[in-house]
Amino acid sequence: MSDEAFSGTGPGVRFTAADEEKRRGVRRMKTIATGLLAFATLVFALATWADSAGAGAWAGYVAAAAEAGMVGALADWFAVTALFRRPFGLPIPHTAIIPTKKDAFGRSLGEFVGDNFLSGQVVRGRLAALGIGRRLGEWLAAPGSAERVTKEASAALRGVLAVLRDDDVQAVVGEAVTRRAAATSVAEPAGRMLAKVVADGGHHGVVDLVAVRAHGWLTANHEEVVQRVSQKTPGWTPKFIDHQVGERVYKELMRFVTDIRDDPDHPARGAIDNFLADFATELQTDPETIARVERAKVELLARPEVQDLIASTWAAVRTLVLNAAEDEESELRRRIRTGVRDFGARLATDRKLQAKVDGWLQDAAQYLVDTYRAEITSLISETVAGWDADDASRKIEANVGRDLQFIRINGTVVGALAGLLIHTVAVAFGG
């Protein structure tokens, strides 16, 4: 078959330039081996003629050596050829072994790999010997590694954010937040928090602020307050009396607000304390209050403004993360670099952490091996089964044939030496 036919045939079999170079080497070795057989044949013919012509005893020795060399060369030629094709095209049993047994070889190879390389014990032992945890820690702690990891992580993060559609993410975020908030009771937790705030006096600052703001507003809006009160008096009262009533109400409001602002023990403050404490208890124990709060929560979540706010959070988070990922001096990247470097330093020295990381890797590898062993081995067997038998045979011959030709050469040489030895012994004991 021509080189062109050989280099482009067979499904699943690809012949590379390296394979072609190996084939040329096989042809050279075949030429040498065949030439050695031809040389032994020629020597045998000449030595036999010389012996019959009375040339002397030496001719017998040479003829015996050449004859045995021919037999060895022919036997090894048959053995090597039988691996890849049928010698002289004859249907001799147990020849063309590789083409006819290709599928069986593929199955055997798959089983061999599965039993000897893809067993959980072998994988765990190999990973344990490598000490991946310690090596990973040393690499992460080395100068420049943390920066490289951070750079690659930032690029990956930017890539992920680039391919995500904002509408899809916003819909998912909105649904997740709404569903989680709707499924979570807020009345009882709010009641417990309010009770703790009241018990600790944490609301006093809010009361102080409201009192100060109320006093300031009344001071700044004297005439408006008086006017509004005057407008609420009966229409039959004189105007000056309406004004006097407004002034009186304003002064009472100012006195009341001022007293609350200046007196920490004012009864109104106590009333606020009692109201908040009672409300906190109702939030935790009163079914009607709890139901009202939950209904209010659902109604609030259903408002379009709230849904828009929830959905818009993704855009803000995305922009924030992208900016932080692109800026080498951002707080995010600094924290990642520091975290990676610290983790690497700890992993390089902490044997317990190394054992934990190695254990995780071993468990993961064993899971993959145990789960996908059949798929991996079937890949080998199915790939070999998909090869064209003749092309697979030629590819294998291209890769191992050169060494096999040495068998023919060695057979010729060893046969000749063995024939010479046998003839010498026969002459010695027979003479």
RODO-2510 file (C-alpha; in nm, 4 decimals, decimal comma):
residues 431
     n   res          X          Y          Z
     1     m     0,0000     0,0000     0,0000
     2     s     0,1234     0,3473    -0,0826
     3     d     0,2193     0,6070     0,1749
     4     e    -0,0710     0,8255     0,0656
     5     a    -0,3221     0,5498     0,1319
     6     f    -0,1615     0,4698     0,4611
     7     s    -0,1550     0,8241     0,5950
     8     g    -0,5214     0,9157     0,5542
     9     t    -0,7427     0,6112     0,6176
    10     g    -0,9486     0,4489     0,8824
    11     p    -1,2084     0,6024     1,1112
    12     g    -1,0532     0,7129     1,4362
    13     v    -0,6942     0,6444     1,3263
    14     r    -0,4725     0,9432     1,2513
    15     f    -0,1187     0,9099     1,1220
    16     t     0,1120     1,1913     1,2144
    17     a     0,4424     1,3029     1,0720
    18     a     0,6119     1,1226     1,3618
    19     d     0,4327     0,8005     1,2609
    20     e     0,5580     0,8392     0,9036
    21     e     0,9150     0,8850     1,0284
    22     k     0,8805     0,5708     1,2403
    23     r     0,7511     0,3782     0,9387
    24     r     1,0605     0,4768     0,7437
    25     g     1,2700     0,3447     1,0298
    26     v     1,0724     0,0177     1,0222
    27     r     1,1376    -0,0186     0,6485
    28     r     1,5103     0,0335     0,7001
    29     m     1,5189    -0,2328     0,9720
    30     k     1,3148    -0,4708     0,7539
    31     t     1,5704    -0,4222     0,4770
    32     i     1,8566    -0,5018     0,7132
    33     a     1,6815    -0,8096     0,8575
    34     t     1,5858    -0,9393     0,5126
    35     g     1,9357    -0,8678     0,3845
    36     l     2,0802    -1,0691     0,6709
    37     l     1,8505    -1,3612     0,5774
    38     a     1,9634    -1,3346     0,2156
    39     f     2,3266    -1,3253     0,3282
    40     a     2,2782    -1,6407     0,5400
    41     t     2,1134    -1,8118     0,2423
    42     l     2,3995    -1,7207     0,0142
    43     v     2,6572    -1,8358     0,2678
    44     f     2,4706    -2,1646     0,3118
    45     a     2,4658    -2,2250    -0,0638
    46     l     2,8353    -2,1464    -0,1047
    47     a     2,9406    -2,3470     0,2041
    48     t     2,7357    -2,6480     0,0916
    49     w     2,8957    -2,6335    -0,2528
    50     a     3,2412    -2,5996    -0,0964
    51     d     3,1801    -2,8954     0,1359
    52     s     3,0672    -3,1169    -0,1520
    53     a     3,3723    -3,0069    -0,3486
    54     g     3,6026    -3,1254    -0,0679
    55     a     3,7062    -2,7837     0,0536
    56     g     3,7611    -2,9121     0,4028
    57     a     3,5889    -2,9485     0,7388
    58     w     3,5459    -2,5764     0,7793
    59     a     3,2818    -2,5749     0,5066
    60     g     3,0587    -2,8007     0,7174
    61     y     3,0798    -2,5683     1,0120
    62     v     2,9936    -2,2643     0,7991
    63     a     2,7068    -2,4468     0,6284
    64     a     2,5605    -2,5589     0,9626
    65     a     2,5806    -2,2061     1,1057
    66     a     2,4270    -2,0506     0,7937
    67     e     2,1504    -2,3120     0,7821
    68     a     2,0545    -2,2538     1,1458
    69     g     2,0687    -1,8769     1,0873
    70     m     1,8264    -1,9163     0,7955
    71     v     1,5872    -2,1214     1,0073
    72     g     1,5999    -1,8680     1,2926
    73     a     1,5469    -1,5757     1,0562
    74     l     1,2511    -1,7432     0,8830
    75     a     1,0899    -1,8454     1,2140
    76     d     1,1183    -1,4963     1,3601
    77     w     0,9983    -1,3404     1,0326
    78     f     0,6882    -1,5592     1,0509
    79     a     0,6304    -1,4703     1,4181
    80     v     0,6680    -1,0948     1,3639
    81     t     0,4622    -1,0933     1,0447
    82     a     0,1858    -1,3004     1,2050
    83     l     0,1259    -1,0216     1,4555
    84     f     0,0135    -0,7770     1,1861
    85     r    -0,0965    -0,9768     0,8802
    86     r    -0,1252    -1,3225     0,7296
    87     p     0,2147    -1,4399     0,5905
    88     f     0,1905    -1,4599     0,2088
    89     g    -0,1850    -1,3992     0,2480
    90     l    -0,2401    -1,7606     0,3564
    91     p    -0,5240    -1,8277     0,6061
    92     i    -0,2924    -1,9825     0,8610
    93     p    -0,4530    -2,0133     1,2076
    94     h    -0,3413    -1,7666     1,4757
    95     t    -0,1973    -1,5148     1,2326
    96     a    -0,2947    -1,1481     1,1714
    97     i    -0,3448    -1,1387     1,5470
    98     i    -0,3740    -0,7605     1,5910
    99     p    -0,6323    -0,7003     1,3124
   100     t    -0,8473    -0,9985     1,4130
   101     k    -0,8177    -0,9477     1,7903
   102     k    -0,8317    -0,5638     1,7871
   103     d    -1,1644    -0,5379     1,9709
   104     a    -1,0599    -0,7943     2,2298
   105     f    -0,7350    -0,6038     2,2835
   106     g    -0,9366    -0,2832     2,3314
   107     r    -1,1580    -0,4466     2,5943
   108     s    -0,8589    -0,5992     2,7688
   109     l    -0,6759    -0,2666     2,7657
   110     g    -0,9811    -0,0909     2,9115
   111     e    -1,0139    -0,3544     3,1846
   112     f    -0,6416    -0,3371     3,2569
   113     v    -0,6528     0,0422     3,2936
   114     g    -0,9656     0,0234     3,5068
   115     d    -0,8286    -0,2451     3,7399
   116     n    -0,4745    -0,1139     3,7755
   117     f    -0,4977     0,2645     3,7303
   118     l    -0,8569     0,3621     3,8057
   119     s    -0,9032     0,1913     4,1383
   120     g    -0,9831     0,4041     4,4412
   121     q    -0,6944     0,2570     4,6412
   122     v    -0,4376     0,3322     4,3685
   123     v    -0,5610     0,6878     4,3165
   124     r    -0,5719     0,7651     4,6897
   125     g    -0,2257     0,6214     4,7414
   126     r    -0,0787     0,8214     4,4557
   127     l    -0,2394     1,1458     4,5709
   128     a    -0,1258     1,0842     4,9270
   129     a     0,2325     1,0359     4,8071
   130     l     0,2236     1,3607     4,6108
   131     g     0,1408     1,5763     4,9153
   132     i    -0,0713     1,8134     4,7080
   133     g    -0,1884     2,0133     5,0091
   134     r     0,1647     2,1041     5,1165
   135     r     0,2766     2,1816     4,7612
   136     l    -0,0284     2,3948     4,6985
   137     g     0,0352     2,5883     5,0185
   138     e     0,3999     2,6495     4,9300
   139     w     0,3017     2,7707     4,5833
   140     l     0,0303     3,0034     4,7135
   141     a     0,2684     3,1476     4,9730
   142     a     0,5436     3,2067     4,7153
   143     p     0,5931     3,5663     4,5918
   144     g     0,3682     3,6494     4,2989
   145     s     0,1352     3,3503     4,3329
   146     a    -0,1338     3,5333     4,5269
   147     e    -0,1265     3,8141     4,2706
   148     r    -0,1605     3,5635     3,9870
   149     v    -0,4501     3,3821     4,1550
   150     t    -0,6233     3,7135     4,2233
   151     k    -0,5759     3,8260     3,8642
   152     e    -0,7153     3,5029     3,7223
   153     a    -1,0036     3,5005     3,9697
   154     s    -1,0900     3,8593     3,8793
   155     a    -1,0838     3,7753     3,5084
   156     a    -1,3075     3,4753     3,5667
   157     l    -1,5465     3,6849     3,7741
   158     r    -1,5649     3,9499     3,5035
   159     g    -1,6289     3,6813     3,2460
   160     v    -1,9134     3,5338     3,4477
   161     l    -2,0724     3,8742     3,5016
   162     a    -2,0359     3,9527     3,1306
   163     v    -2,2292     3,6470     3,0153
   164     l    -2,5096     3,6796     3,2701
   165     r    -2,8177     3,8588     3,1406
   166     d    -2,9261     4,1352     3,3766
   167     d    -3,2971     4,0696     3,3198
   168     d    -3,2624     3,7024     3,4069
   169     v    -3,0545     3,7686     3,7173
   170     q    -3,2852     4,0452     3,8355
   171     a    -3,5856     3,8179     3,7935
   172     v    -3,4158     3,5399     3,9892
   173     v    -3,2994     3,7760     4,2652
   174     g    -3,6413     3,9375     4,2910
   175     e    -3,8200     3,6054     4,3102
   176     a    -3,5717     3,4607     4,5607
   177     v    -3,5851     3,7635     4,7919
   178     t    -3,9639     3,7891     4,7718
   179     r    -4,0178     3,4186     4,8297
   180     r    -3,7742     3,4060     5,1193
   181     a    -3,9177     3,7189     5,2801
   182     a    -4,2734     3,5935     5,2344
   183     a    -4,1866     3,2600     5,3927
   184     t    -4,0094     3,4190     5,6896
   185     s    -4,2132     3,5441     5,9874
   186     v    -4,1163     3,8975     6,0848
   187     a    -4,3576     3,9695     6,3701
   188     e    -4,2019     3,7508     6,6391
   189     p    -3,8372     3,8361     6,5582
   190     a    -3,9318     4,2038     6,5452
   191     g    -4,1073     4,1678     6,8812
   192     r    -3,8034     4,0066     7,0422
   193     m    -3,5751     4,2728     6,9030
   194     l    -3,8075     4,5534     7,0176
   195     a    -3,8333     4,4025     7,3658
   196     k    -3,4545     4,3939     7,3963
   197     v    -3,4252     4,7522     7,2708
   198     v    -3,6802     4,8730     7,5277
   199     a    -3,5199     4,6733     7,8089
   200     d    -3,1790     4,8227     7,7264
   201     g    -3,3203     5,1739     7,6846
   202     g    -3,2008     5,1867     7,3264
   203     h    -3,5120     5,3776     7,2182
   204     h    -3,4400     5,6726     7,4485
   205     g    -3,2136     5,8298     7,1921
   206     v    -3,4934     5,8190     6,9351
   207     v    -3,7368     5,9786     7,1841
   208     d    -3,4813     6,2504     7,2622
   209     l    -3,4328     6,3186     6,8920
   210     v    -3,8080     6,3380     6,8265
   211     a    -3,8564     6,5736     7,1234
   212     v    -3,5744     6,8017     7,0081
   213     r    -3,7020     6,8060     6,6517
   214     a    -4,0593     6,8700     6,7659
   215     h    -3,9475     7,1607     6,9874
   216     g    -3,7463     7,3068     6,7026
   217     w    -4,0337     7,2747     6,4586
   218     l    -4,2795     7,4408     6,6976
   219     t    -4,0329     7,7204     6,7565
   220     a    -3,9885     7,7781     6,3853
   221     n    -4,3589     7,7525     6,2987
   222     h    -4,5278     7,9587     6,5730
   223     e    -4,7642     8,1498     6,3494
   224     e    -4,8570     7,8484     6,1387
   225     v    -4,9558     7,6471     6,4471
   226     v    -5,1645     7,9348     6,5861
   227     q    -5,3325     7,9874     6,2498
   228     r    -5,4196     7,6201     6,2057
   229     v    -5,5696     7,6029     6,5567
   230     s    -5,7657     7,9238     6,4963
   231     q    -5,9153     7,7790     6,1796
   232     k    -6,0611     7,4879     6,3759
   233     t    -6,2622     7,7074     6,6226
   234     p    -6,6379     7,7583     6,5753
   235     g    -6,7341     8,0181     6,3190
   236     w    -6,9445     8,2227     6,5595
   237     t    -6,6506     8,3075     6,7913
   238     p    -6,4745     8,6435     6,7509
   239     k    -6,1446     8,6512     6,5714
   240     f    -5,9456     8,7785     6,8686
   241     i    -6,0764     8,4886     7,0782
   242     d    -5,9742     8,2418     6,8055
   243     h    -5,6268     8,3903     6,8114
   244     q    -5,6111     8,3678     7,1898
   245     v    -5,7145     8,0030     7,1744
   246     g    -5,4434     7,9368     6,9167
   247     e    -5,1814     8,1063     7,1301
   248     r    -5,2924     7,9089     7,4335
   249     v    -5,2752     7,5771     7,2516
   250     y    -4,9329     7,6665     7,1115
   251     k    -4,7970     7,7520     7,4561
   252     e    -4,9291     7,4243     7,5997
   253     l    -4,7726     7,2301     7,3153
   254     m    -4,4405     7,4088     7,3683
   255     r    -4,4534     7,3436     7,7430
   256     f    -4,5393     6,9775     7,6906
   257     v    -4,2674     6,9183     7,4321
   258     t    -4,0101     7,1134     7,6325
   259     d    -4,0883     6,9119     7,9470
   260     i    -4,0487     6,5860     7,7553
   261     r    -3,7212     6,7090     7,6051
   262     d    -3,5734     6,8242     7,9370
   263     d    -3,7153     6,5696     8,1834
   264     p    -3,5831     6,2115     8,1442
   265     d    -3,8495     6,0963     8,3923
   266     h    -4,1446     6,2666     8,2244
   267     p    -4,4661     6,0599     8,2423
   268     a    -4,4983     6,0732     7,8639
   269     r    -4,1641     5,8972     7,8317
   270     g    -4,2878     5,6304     8,0695
   271     a    -4,6024     5,5960     7,8627
   272     i    -4,3905     5,5464     7,5510
   273     d    -4,1853     5,2817     7,7333
   274     n    -4,5003     5,0980     7,8395
   275     f    -4,6519     5,1203     7,4915
   276     l    -4,3410     4,9824     7,3223
   277     a    -4,3051     4,7055     7,5800
   278     d    -4,6698     4,6041     7,5358
   279     f    -4,6380     4,6195     7,1590
   280     a    -4,3267     4,3991     7,1717
   281     t    -4,5191     4,1433     7,3759
   282     e    -4,8146     4,1520     7,1368
   283     l    -4,5842     4,0981     6,8392
   284     q    -4,4649     3,7768     6,9996
   285     t    -4,7843     3,6415     7,1522
   286     d    -5,0984     3,8043     7,0099
   287     p    -5,2221     3,6131     6,7008
   288     e    -5,4203     3,9107     6,5723
   289     t    -5,1233     4,1478     6,5927
   290     i    -4,8956     3,8907     6,4327
   291     a    -5,1451     3,8365     6,1495
   292     r    -5,1754     4,2117     6,0852
   293     v    -4,7972     4,2504     6,0674
   294     e    -4,7626     3,9561     5,8298
   295     r    -5,0396     4,0937     5,6051
   296     a    -4,8648     4,4288     5,6009
   297     k    -4,5387     4,2564     5,5065
   298     v    -4,7032     4,0745     5,2142
   299     e    -4,8702     4,3930     5,0916
   300     l    -4,5409     4,5798     5,1162
   301     l    -4,3533     4,3136     4,9168
   302     a    -4,6217     4,3190     4,6474
   303     r    -4,5845     4,6915     4,5811
   304     p    -4,4156     4,7702     4,2474
   305     e    -4,1786     5,0153     4,4147
   306     v    -4,0434     4,7424     4,6424
   307     q    -4,0069     4,4937     4,3559
   308     d    -3,8215     4,7523     4,1487
   309     l    -3,5941     4,8237     4,4426
   310     i    -3,5160     4,4541     4,4916
   311     a    -3,4488     4,4026     4,1208
   312     s    -3,2297     4,7117     4,0967
   313     t    -2,9976     4,5817     4,3671
   314     w    -2,8407     4,3428     4,1122
   315     a    -2,7351     4,6298     3,8867
   316     a    -2,5734     4,8082     4,1797
   317     v    -2,3982     4,4944     4,3023
   318     r    -2,2819     4,4053     3,9500
   319     t    -2,1338     4,7501     3,8916
   320     l    -1,9667     4,7460     4,2319
   321     v    -1,8127     4,4032     4,1791
   322     l    -1,6966     4,4808     3,8233
   323     n    -1,5262     4,7991     3,9328
   324     a    -1,3598     4,6220     4,2240
   325     a    -1,2477     4,3319     4,0027
   326     e    -1,0903     4,5625     3,7440
   327     d    -0,9094     4,7849     3,9947
   328     e    -0,5896     4,6175     4,1142
   329     e    -0,5836     4,8376     4,4240
   330     s    -0,9486     4,7824     4,5164
   331     e    -1,0337     4,6576     4,8617
   332     l    -1,1783     4,3399     4,7095
   333     r    -0,8587     4,2428     4,5284
   334     r    -0,6411     4,3394     4,8248
   335     r    -0,8473     4,1195     5,0518
   336     i    -0,8330     3,8310     4,8057
   337     r    -0,4553     3,8611     4,7724
   338     t    -0,4097     3,8765     5,1483
   339     g    -0,6479     3,5855     5,2021
   340     v    -0,4771     3,3685     4,9403
   341     r    -0,1317     3,4477     5,0769
   342     d    -0,2332     3,3805     5,4381
   343     f    -0,4092     3,0590     5,3438
   344     g    -0,1052     2,9412     5,1498
   345     a     0,1296     3,0152     5,4400
   346     r    -0,0923     2,8250     5,6784
   347     l    -0,1428     2,5352     5,4382
   348     a     0,2332     2,5053     5,3844
   349     t     0,2996     2,4498     5,7566
   350     d    -0,0204     2,3197     5,9155
   351     r    -0,0163     1,9398     5,8891
   352     k    -0,3767     1,9054     6,0015
   353     l    -0,4941     2,1428     5,7307
   354     q    -0,2762     1,9633     5,4752
   355     a    -0,4322     1,6318     5,5747
   356     k    -0,7796     1,7814     5,5437
   357     v    -0,7116     1,9240     5,1959
   358     d    -0,5472     1,5992     5,0838
   359     g    -0,8452     1,4075     5,2186
   360     w    -1,0879     1,6257     5,0230
   361     l    -0,8891     1,5741     4,7033
   362     q    -0,8637     1,2003     4,7587
   363     d    -1,2353     1,1710     4,8297
   364     a    -1,3167     1,3721     4,5170
   365     a    -1,0793     1,1664     4,3013
   366     q    -1,2120     0,8387     4,4391
   367     y    -1,5687     0,9515     4,3752
   368     l    -1,4837     1,0363     4,0138
   369     v    -1,2997     0,7084     3,9656
   370     d    -1,5716     0,4948     4,1253
   371     t    -1,8503     0,6781     3,9447
   372     y    -1,7001     0,7080     3,5983
   373     r    -1,4649     0,4085     3,5777
   374     a    -1,6997     0,2232     3,3432
   375     e    -1,7337     0,5263     3,1150
   376     i    -1,3557     0,5754     3,1003
   377     t    -1,2778     0,2120     3,0255
   378     s    -1,5586     0,1947     2,7707
   379     l    -1,4087     0,5009     2,6026
   380     i    -1,0861     0,3058     2,5510
   381     s    -1,2560    -0,0079     2,4219
   382     e    -1,5035     0,1802     2,2013
   383     t    -1,2270     0,3984     2,0560
   384     v    -1,0198     0,0925     1,9656
   385     a    -1,3301    -0,0815     1,8278
   386     g    -1,3933     0,2195     1,6028
   387     w    -1,0531     0,1942     1,4400
   388     d    -1,0134     0,0303     1,1021
   389     a    -0,8439    -0,3030     1,1684
   390     d    -0,5799    -0,2769     0,8952
   391     d    -0,4980     0,0849     0,9700
   392     a    -0,4754     0,0153     1,3440
   393     s    -0,2386    -0,2720     1,2697
   394     r    -0,0193    -0,0502     1,0523
   395     k    -0,0136     0,2268     1,3111
   396     i     0,0935    -0,0149     1,5828
   397     e     0,3551    -0,1625     1,3536
   398     a     0,4871     0,1864     1,2796
   399     n     0,5429     0,2447     1,6515
   400     v     0,6823    -0,0941     1,7596
   401     g     0,7869    -0,2546     1,4331
   402     r     1,1456    -0,1289     1,4440
   403     d     1,2119    -0,3119     1,7695
   404     l     1,0401    -0,6233     1,6327
   405     q     1,2793    -0,6286     1,3373
   406     f     1,5634    -0,6620     1,5866
   407     i     1,4013    -0,9902     1,6853
   408     r     1,4526    -1,1112     1,3279
   409     i     1,8140    -0,9950     1,3292
   410     n     1,8788    -1,1531     1,6667
   411     g     1,7067    -1,4728     1,5511
   412     t     1,9417    -1,4947     1,2555
   413     v     2,2530    -1,4344     1,4634
   414     v     2,1502    -1,6549     1,7566
   415     g     2,0335    -1,9289     1,5172
   416     a     2,3678    -1,9247     1,3396
   417     l     2,5582    -1,9469     1,6675
   418     a     2,3314    -2,2253     1,7912
   419     g     2,3737    -2,4166     1,4622
   420     l     2,7504    -2,3786     1,4809
   421     l     2,7515    -2,5026     1,8415
   422     i     2,5283    -2,7991     1,7634
   423     h     2,7408    -2,8986     1,4625
   424     t     3,0580    -2,8651     1,6685
   425     v     2,9179    -3,0882     1,9456
   426     a     2,7902    -3,3400     1,6904
   427     v     3,1310    -3,3584     1,5190
   428     a     3,3110    -3,3848     1,8524
   429     f     3,0998    -3,6695     1,9818
   430     g     3,0543    -3,8358     1,6463
   431     g     3,4156    -3,8148     1,5323
***
